[in-house]
Amino acid sequence: IFVLNFLAMVPLASMLGVFTEELAMHTNDVIGGLINATFGNAVEMVVAIQALLADDFRVVQASLVGSIFSNLLLVLGMCFLCGGIKHSEQEFIAQGAVASIALLGFFGLMLLIPEFFSDGQEEGGDGKDVEMTISRIGALLLILMYGQLLFFQLNTHMHLFVGDDDVVPLIPFSWALIGLVVITGIVTIFSEFLVGSIDGFCEEFHLGRSFVGVILLPVVGNAVEHISAVSVAMKNKMDLALGIALGSSVQIGLFVLPMVVLVGALTGKNMSMKFPRFEVYLYLLSVIIVSLCLTNQRSNWLEGSLLVFTYVIIAVGIYFEEEDIDHDQ
C-alpha cells in the first residue's frame, strides 16, 4: 500500500508543477511558490490542529520541525543538485532568499527563548506558566513578522520579484488556480492513505517515533510538493523553486506553528514552542549552512549535494539517538 500510493502520487507531482508554473507566469515566481506552499501547508495545519486537540503535542512538534528540515535541506538541496547537473550554474534573486533565511533565523531564536528562560523557574513551580507565556507571545510576534514578509513581497518591494514578461501563460489564471486546488485535494487523500500505511511499514522495520515524526512523515506527506519544486529547478526557474522550498519553511515556522500554539491557547491545550534541544541546535546549524550556500546568488550541484548530505546525517542521528533523547527529555 505504501509503495503503490507513493507511485500514484508521482504523476500528480508533475501536474502540480505545471499548474504552479502557470500561476507564476500570471504573477511572479515568488507568488507562484507562495501559493504552492500555502496549499501544501494548509493540509499540514489541519492535521497538526487535530493532533493538538488529541493532546499529542510531541507529534505536532516533530512533524512541523521535520517539514522545515525536509524543505530547507532535502528539497532545496535536490533543487540545487538536479538543477546544477543540467545547468552549470543557476542564478536567483538575492533579496527574497536573504529575507527568508533571516526570518528562519528569527524563528530559531524564538525556539531558544523558552529553553533558556523557563528552565530556571521550574523549582518554584511556575516554570510551565513562564514557558507558555513566552511561547504565546512569541507566536504572535512570528505571525506579525510573517505578515510583514508578505507585505514586503507583495507590496513595497514587488518590483524586485517581477518575472519574465516574454513568457506567455498557456491557460487562464482561474483554470490554473482551480487545477492547483483539485490536485492538492487529490494529493491530500493519497497522503492520508500513505501516512496511514506508514505504521505497518515502521513496525516491520523497527523505526522509532521521533524518526517517523521528524523524517519519514514530512518526506512522504510532502512528496508531491518536493518533486514539483525539483522539476521547476531543472527548468532553470530557481526563484520559483526557492519560493516553494524556502517559502514553505518560512510559512511553517512563522505561521503554521504559531497558529497551532494560539489555537492551543484558545482551546486550553498547553502547546509550547519549547522543542527538544537537539532539534533546535540541528535546526540552527542547518539555517547557517543554507545561508552560506545562498550568499553568492548562484547555486550549483555541489551546494545541493552538501544540503542533501546534511539532511541525511541529521536523519541518521535522529534514527540512532531517538530512545536516549526521548528519555532525557
Secondary structure in CASP SS format (residue, H / E / C, confidence):
PFRMAT SS
TARGET T0000
AUTHOR 0000-0000-0000
METHOD secondary structure of the structure
MODEL  1
I C 1.00
F H 1.00
V H 1.00
L H 1.00
N H 1.00
F H 1.00
L H 1.00
A H 1.00
M H 1.00
V H 1.00
P H 1.00
L H 1.00
A H 1.00
S H 1.00
M H 1.00
L H 1.00
G H 1.00
V H 1.00
F H 1.00
T H 1.00
E H 1.00
E H 1.00
L H 1.00
A H 1.00
M H 1.00
H H 1.00
T C 1.00
N C 1.00
D H 1.00
V H 1.00
I H 1.00
G H 1.00
G H 1.00
L H 1.00
I H 1.00
N H 1.00
A H 1.00
T H 1.00
F H 1.00
G H 1.00
N H 1.00
A H 1.00
V H 1.00
E H 1.00
M H 1.00
V H 1.00
V H 1.00
A H 1.00
I H 1.00
Q H 1.00
A H 1.00
L H 1.00
L H 1.00
A C 1.00
D C 1.00
D C 1.00
F H 1.00
R H 1.00
V H 1.00
V H 1.00
Q H 1.00
A H 1.00
S H 1.00
L H 1.00
V H 1.00
G H 1.00
S H 1.00
I H 1.00
F H 1.00
S H 1.00
N H 1.00
L H 1.00
L H 1.00
L H 1.00
V H 1.00
L H 1.00
G H 1.00
M H 1.00
C H 1.00
F H 1.00
L H 1.00
C H 1.00
G H 1.00
G H 1.00
I H 1.00
K H 1.00
H C 1.00
S C 1.00
E C 1.00
Q E 1.00
E E 1.00
F C 1.00
I C 1.00
A H 1.00
Q H 1.00
G H 1.00
A H 1.00
V H 1.00
A H 1.00
S H 1.00
I H 1.00
A H 1.00
L H 1.00
L H 1.00
G H 1.00
F H 1.00
F H 1.00
G H 1.00
L H 1.00
M H 1.00
L H 1.00
L H 1.00
I H 1.00
P H 1.00
E H 1.00
F H 1.00
F H 1.00
S H 1.00
D H 1.00
G H 1.00
Q H 1.00
E H 1.00
E H 1.00
G H 1.00
G C 1.00
D C 1.00
G H 1.00
K H 1.00
D H 1.00
V H 1.00
E H 1.00
M H 1.00
T H 1.00
I H 1.00
S H 1.00
R H 1.00
I H 1.00
G H 1.00
A H 1.00
L H 1.00
L H 1.00
L H 1.00
I H 1.00
L H 1.00
M H 1.00
Y H 1.00
G H 1.00
Q H 1.00
L H 1.00
L H 1.00
F H 1.00
F H 1.00
Q H 1.00
L H 1.00
N H 1.00
T H 1.00
H C 1.00
M H 1.00
H H 1.00
L H 1.00
F H 1.00
V C 1.00
G C 1.00
D C 1.00
D C 1.00
D C 1.00
V C 1.00
V C 1.00
P C 1.00
L C 1.00
I C 1.00
P C 1.00
F H 1.00
S H 1.00
W H 1.00
A H 1.00
L H 1.00
I H 1.00
G H 1.00
L H 1.00
V H 1.00
V H 1.00
I H 1.00
T H 1.00
G H 1.00
I H 1.00
V H 1.00
T H 1.00
I H 1.00
F H 1.00
S H 1.00
E H 1.00
F H 1.00
L H 1.00
V H 1.00
G H 1.00
S C 1.00
I H 1.00
D H 1.00
G H 1.00
F H 1.00
C H 1.00
E H 1.00
E H 1.00
F H 1.00
H C 1.00
L C 1.00
G C 1.00
R H 1.00
S H 1.00
F H 1.00
V H 1.00
G H 1.00
V H 1.00
I H 1.00
L H 1.00
L H 1.00
P H 1.00
V H 1.00
V H 1.00
G H 1.00
N C 1.00
A H 1.00
V H 1.00
E H 1.00
H H 1.00
I H 1.00
S H 1.00
A H 1.00
V H 1.00
S H 1.00
V H 1.00
A H 1.00
M H 1.00
K C 1.00
N C 1.00
K C 1.00
M H 1.00
D H 1.00
L H 1.00
A H 1.00
L H 1.00
G H 1.00
I H 1.00
A H 1.00
L H 1.00
G H 1.00
S H 1.00
S H 1.00
V H 1.00
Q H 1.00
I H 1.00
G H 1.00
L H 1.00
F H 1.00
V H 1.00
L H 1.00
P H 1.00
M H 1.00
V H 1.00
V H 1.00
L H 1.00
V H 1.00
G H 1.00
A H 1.00
L H 1.00
T H 1.00
G C 1.00
K C 1.00
N C 1.00
M C 1.00
S C 1.00
M C 1.00
K C 1.00
F C 1.00
P C 1.00
R H 1.00
F H 1.00
E H 1.00
V H 1.00
Y H 1.00
L H 1.00
Y H 1.00
L H 1.00
L H 1.00
S H 1.00
V H 1.00
I H 1.00
I H 1.00
V H 1.00
S H 1.00
L H 1.00
C H 1.00
L C 1.00
T C 1.00
N C 1.00
Q C 1.00
R E 1.00
S E 1.00
N C 1.00
W H 1.00
L H 1.00
E H 1.00
G H 1.00
S H 1.00
L H 1.00
L H 1.00
V H 1.00
F H 1.00
T H 1.00
Y H 1.00
V H 1.00
I H 1.00
I H 1.00
A H 1.00
V H 1.00
G H 1.00
I H 1.00
Y H 1.00
F H 1.00
E H 1.00
E H 1.00
E H 1.00
D H 1.00
I H 1.00
D H 1.00
H H 1.00
D H 1.00
Q C 1.00
END
